Amino acid sequence: MNTTSMPRVLVLGAGFGGLELTTLLSETFGADIDVTLIDKSGAFVFGFSKLDVMFGHKTADAVRMPYRNFVKPGVRLLRQTVTAIDAEERRVTTDGGVHEADFLIVALGADYDFDATPGLAGANEFYTVAGAERLRDVLPTFTGGKALVGVCGAPYKCPPAPSECALMLHDYLVTRGVRGACEINFVLPLPSPVPPSPETSRALVAAFVERNIGFIPGRRVASIDNARKVAILDDGVEMQFDLFLGVPRHRVPDVVIDSGMAENGWIPVNPRTLETRYPGVYAVGDGANTGTPKAGVFAEGAARAVASDLIARLRKTGSGTQYDGFGTCYIEFGGGRIGKVEVDFFSGPKPTGTYHEPSVALRADKEVFGSSRRARWFGL
Ligand SMILES: Cc1cc2nc3c(=O)[nH]c(=O)nc-3n(C[C@H](O)[C@H](O)[C@H](O)COP(=O)(O)OP(=O)(O)OC[C@H]3O[C@@H](n4cnc5c(N)ncnc54)[C@H](O)[C@@H]3O)c2cc1C
């Protein structure tokens, strides 16, 4: 292939999905491919690092992986903000210009819809780095009263993350010697902490009971009255709090909504090929409606399927391997112990999950999960 005849691949979003997809294309074609990867931010951060920042285990600077270290043959990473997507024409406008593509992959993740939950903008959340940093400063001032971990809607990123937050908060308060003066409650819109794995859910619920964490499943926080320090649930029940730790409602970024690609907040795709209804346009990761959880491991799995399809199409050798809907999630149980659940969405008639009990040994596995991706994508 020469530069003039090379198909142009345009990937929007350098998160889990975009980084893995472009890495695979670069590994396969080297400099013989024309990939442009666009992201508005200057660095990548693992979702789970927000919990580390919030509880003061790591600084925000320590968990940022600057995009300047993402250097791959055949891939050009541009720091620009996508302002319009014309999926029909595969033409994307950014604050830096207009990009046309033969293949367009939308990997812009999920955004937070603060307006969907009145009062949330005036409360604390731990799903952004800025929110986690604010909580890092607020938590030391909490020495007694009611803490409420409240999820404002589903689907949300990483189903076990709010459970992890409640368990880590318990540990944090025990370490500071104030747990006896504090109450922890946890409101979750899902019927159980990890619905595809009843065993994992049972273990988490048992951990809440052991630690005296009040668990309210099947309910979401519908609004917050910050003046009265009350969260109002979707059934009208009011819950008092002194400290609110929220998970905002999620949906695709505004630019995707404005493009007309989304339906009910998410981009419809063929769940096994990630193709959208627009020829040559795919969506991977949290923004795509595949029926699998919104988590980095699933974004990566989807990226592998799209990469294999693009490789087959560019080589004119048929079609690629389908998305398997399989992912492994690590779960912080507190006390330095990590559990693990392997979830399989597509190989059986219904999703299943295999649970691995929490242990200190699994912490090493989680560390490898992070360090292997850091090395693969950023060479660090
Ligand atoms: C607290 C917490 C804990 C988590 N724990 C885990 C875990 O243990 N394991 C796991 O697998 N997942 C975990 N996740 C989920 C994981 O972080 C996400 O599911 C994953 O990042 C999704 O990948 P993505 O590629 O779809 O989107 P993202 O990684 O969110 O990437 C999207 C990118 O698009 C960019 N972007 C958005 N809009 C624009 C625009 N207009 N112009 C240009 N760029 C734009 C963003 O800057 C971003 O870099 C966790 C998440 C949270 C919040």
The ligand as an ORCA input file, in Angstrom:
! r2SCAN-3c Opt
* xyz 0 1
  C     -14.870      4.472     39.485
  C     -14.697      3.632     38.253
  C     -14.092      2.382     38.352
  C     -13.928      1.581     37.215
  N     -13.305      0.370     37.332
  C     -13.124     -0.396     36.247
  C     -12.438     -1.650     36.336
  O     -11.979     -2.041     37.416
  N     -12.305     -2.391     35.206
  C     -12.795     -1.974     34.005
  O     -12.642     -2.686     33.015
  N     -13.457     -0.800     33.878
  C     -13.617     -0.002     34.963
  N     -14.265      1.210     34.843
  C     -14.929      1.551     33.572
  C     -13.975      2.047     32.507
  O     -13.216      3.146     32.964
  C     -14.776      2.459     31.269
  O     -15.791      1.534     31.030
  C     -13.867      2.529     30.051
  O     -12.949      3.581     30.212
  C     -14.670      2.692     28.762
  O     -13.819      2.780     27.659
  P     -14.243      3.626     26.371
  O     -13.138      3.469     25.407
  O     -15.617      3.278     25.956
  O     -14.353      5.124     26.894
  P     -13.355      6.019     27.709
  O     -12.236      5.213     28.287
  O     -14.196      6.818     28.646
  O     -12.733      6.966     26.600
  C     -13.473      7.913     25.892
  C     -12.537      9.018     25.439
  O     -13.272      9.909     24.583
  C     -12.801     11.215     24.825
  N     -13.842     12.162     24.407
  C     -15.118     12.254     24.845
  N     -15.762     13.230     24.188
  C     -14.882     13.771     23.317
  C     -14.963     14.802     22.330
  N     -16.093     15.513     22.115
  N     -13.870     15.064     21.597
  C     -12.717     14.356     21.772
  N     -12.589     13.398     22.688
  C     -13.644     13.091     23.444
  C     -12.533     11.259     26.329
  O     -11.581     12.267     26.641
  C     -11.994      9.852     26.589
  O     -10.583      9.797     26.604
  C     -14.408      2.040     35.959
  C     -14.986      3.313     35.848
  C     -15.128      4.113     36.976
  C     -15.723      5.483     36.835
*
